[in-house]
Amino acid sequence: MELQGKVALVTGAAAGLGEAAARKLAEAGATVVVTDIETATGEAVAGSIGGMFVRHDVTSEADWAAALAAVEQRYGRLDVLVNNAGITLMGSIDEMDLAGFRRTLDVDLVGTFIGCKLAIPLMSRSGGGSIVNIASIAGLQASANLVAYNAAKAGVTLMTKSIALHCATTGTRIRVNSVHPGVIRTAMLDKVMAQVPNPQELMEGFVAVHPIGHIGEPDDIAEMVLYLASARSRFVTGAAMVVDGGATS
Ligand SMILES: NC(=O)c1ccc[n+]([C@@H]2O[C@H](COP(=O)([O-])OP(=O)(O)OC[C@H]3O[C@@H](n4cnc5c(N)ncnc54)[C@H](O)[C@@H]3O)[C@@H](O)[C@H]2O)c1
């Protein structure tokens, strides 16, 4: 129960990696605020872990302000923020249109920017804390058919370091790190598979690039989130934590 007394907010926590992180943080004793654009599943996750659900589109500054105000009003503090909500639109520079490129950056990068910007004052008032930005190995290495996602996740990678440096040098006691999953079995993966003509071949390709011999599970990433959220990682900030079965090695 290493997060007893702590309050955490996880975005995109109605499913996938966000849900797994929310459950892991709750198991460790945190009070978890589940946020998502999917109300029914988000409420179900929040209900099952004794937390609060807030409907929240991460691209909306007004939604962020309302979500954080609700957290402060109900719990008086915020110790952990997990910027997890994200989308993947596949496409090369030839295939991707401007609207898809902008949409990907808006959800994956701008949403994380707004979250950090608006949560830092509340976390500072709470005596510090930990921000975990879910990036991807696609933020570290490029694929020809991921032009928008590569741009967004690479942005999250260096933006995380910039915010970490700011927080470390201004006495906020807030640590900021990114997590870089390899391919993980979630609904997002199903959505990616649905965008290609031969999903079976794509899956075989995914497995082949993970030297460990299989793709990951949401809990593999949730364990890293818990470590970064906890005091065990008290000397870790500005780090890009890779959890990818050796894919980028
Ligand atoms: N699954 C993978 O293989 C994988 C690999 C690397 C990184 N990631 C990253 O992990 C994060 C979670 O991915 P996942 O696989 O769990 O995806 P998912 O699609 O299963 O779940 C994402 C959740 O985010 C929510 N969401 C989408 N847009 C939103 C918005 N504008 N505001 C608020 N919530 C929104 C969705 O409703 C959904 O509940 C993403 O940032 C993704 O880029 C996933």
The ligand as an SDF file (V2000), in Angstrom:
LIG
                    3D

 44 48  0  0  0  0  0  0  0  0999 V2000
   -1.2970   -0.5190  -27.0780 N   0  0  0  0  0  0  0  0  0  0  0  0
   -0.0710   -0.3180  -27.5080 C   0  0  0  0  0  0  0  0  0  0  0  0
    0.5310   -1.1700  -28.1740 O   0  0  0  0  0  0  0  0  0  0  0  0
    0.6520    0.9540  -27.1690 C   0  0  0  0  0  0  0  0  0  0  0  0
    2.0300    1.0030  -27.4340 C   0  0  0  0  0  0  0  0  0  0  0  0
    2.7270    2.1640  -27.1360 C   0  0  0  0  0  0  0  0  0  0  0  0
    2.0610    3.2410  -26.5780 C   0  0  0  0  0  0  0  0  0  0  0  0
    0.7330    3.1830  -26.3470 N   0  0  0  0  0  0  0  0  0  0  0  0
    0.0950    4.3750  -25.7740 C   0  0  0  0  0  0  0  0  0  0  0  0
   -0.5870    4.0180  -24.5980 O   0  0  0  0  0  0  0  0  0  0  0  0
   -1.7130    4.8770  -24.4010 C   0  0  0  0  0  0  0  0  0  0  0  0
   -2.9620    4.0210  -24.1840 C   0  0  0  0  0  0  0  0  0  0  0  0
   -3.1270    3.2010  -25.3250 O   0  0  0  0  0  0  0  0  0  0  0  0
   -4.1260    1.9370  -25.3150 P   0  0  0  0  0  0  0  0  0  0  0  0
   -3.4760    0.9030  -26.1450 O   0  0  0  0  0  0  0  0  0  0  0  0
   -4.5530    1.6110  -23.9340 O   0  0  0  0  0  0  0  0  0  0  0  0
   -5.3310    2.5760  -26.1470 O   0  0  0  0  0  0  0  0  0  0  0  0
   -6.9130    2.2540  -26.0940 P   0  0  0  0  0  0  0  0  0  0  0  0
   -7.4430    2.7580  -27.3970 O   0  0  0  0  0  0  0  0  0  0  0  0
   -7.1590    0.8480  -25.7120 O   0  0  0  0  0  0  0  0  0  0  0  0
   -7.4000    3.2030  -24.9120 O   0  0  0  0  0  0  0  0  0  0  0  0
   -7.2340    4.5940  -25.0090 C   0  0  0  0  0  0  0  0  0  0  0  0
   -8.2690    5.2820  -24.1440 C   0  0  0  0  0  0  0  0  0  0  0  0
   -8.1020    6.6940  -24.3660 O   0  0  0  0  0  0  0  0  0  0  0  0
   -9.3820    7.2670  -24.5320 C   0  0  0  0  0  0  0  0  0  0  0  0
   -9.2950    8.4840  -25.3410 N   0  0  0  0  0  0  0  0  0  0  0  0
   -9.0830    8.5850  -26.6810 C   0  0  0  0  0  0  0  0  0  0  0  0
   -9.1110    9.8690  -27.0400 N   0  0  0  0  0  0  0  0  0  0  0  0
   -9.3250   10.5890  -25.9050 C   0  0  0  0  0  0  0  0  0  0  0  0
   -9.4590   11.9700  -25.6230 C   0  0  0  0  0  0  0  0  0  0  0  0
   -9.3990   12.8950  -26.5960 N   0  0  0  0  0  0  0  0  0  0  0  0
   -9.6440   12.3560  -24.3340 N   0  0  0  0  0  0  0  0  0  0  0  0
   -9.7260   11.4430  -23.3500 C   0  0  0  0  0  0  0  0  0  0  0  0
   -9.6350   10.1150  -23.5510 N   0  0  0  0  0  0  0  0  0  0  0  0
   -9.4380    9.7090  -24.8200 C   0  0  0  0  0  0  0  0  0  0  0  0
  -10.2140    6.1870  -25.2220 C   0  0  0  0  0  0  0  0  0  0  0  0
  -11.5950    6.4020  -25.0370 O   0  0  0  0  0  0  0  0  0  0  0  0
   -9.7050    4.9250  -24.5340 C   0  0  0  0  0  0  0  0  0  0  0  0
  -10.4550    4.6100  -23.3810 O   0  0  0  0  0  0  0  0  0  0  0  0
   -1.7780    5.7640  -25.6320 C   0  0  0  0  0  0  0  0  0  0  0  0
   -1.1720    7.0190  -25.3510 O   0  0  0  0  0  0  0  0  0  0  0  0
   -0.9560    5.0070  -26.6500 C   0  0  0  0  0  0  0  0  0  0  0  0
   -0.4020    5.8490  -27.6430 O   0  0  0  0  0  0  0  0  0  0  0  0
    0.0080    2.0620  -26.6240 C   0  0  0  0  0  0  0  0  0  0  0  0
  1  2  1  0
  2  3  2  0
  2  4  1  0
  4  5  1  0
  4 44  2  0
  5  6  2  0
  6  7  1  0
  7  8  2  0
  8  9  1  0
  8 44  1  0
  9 10  1  0
  9 42  1  0
 10 11  1  0
 11 12  1  0
 11 40  1  0
 12 13  1  0
 13 14  1  0
 14 15  2  0
 14 16  1  0
 14 17  1  0
 17 18  1  0
 18 19  2  0
 18 20  1  0
 18 21  1  0
 21 22  1  0
 22 23  1  0
 23 24  1  0
 23 38  1  0
 24 25  1  0
 25 26  1  0
 25 36  1  0
 26 27  1  0
 26 35  1  0
 27 28  2  0
 28 29  1  0
 29 30  1  0
 29 35  2  0
 30 31  1  0
 30 32  2  0
 32 33  1  0
 33 34  2  0
 34 35  1  0
 36 37  1  0
 36 38  1  0
 38 39  1  0
 40 41  1  0
 40 42  1  0
 42 43  1  0
M  CHG  2   8   1  16  -1
M  END
$$$$
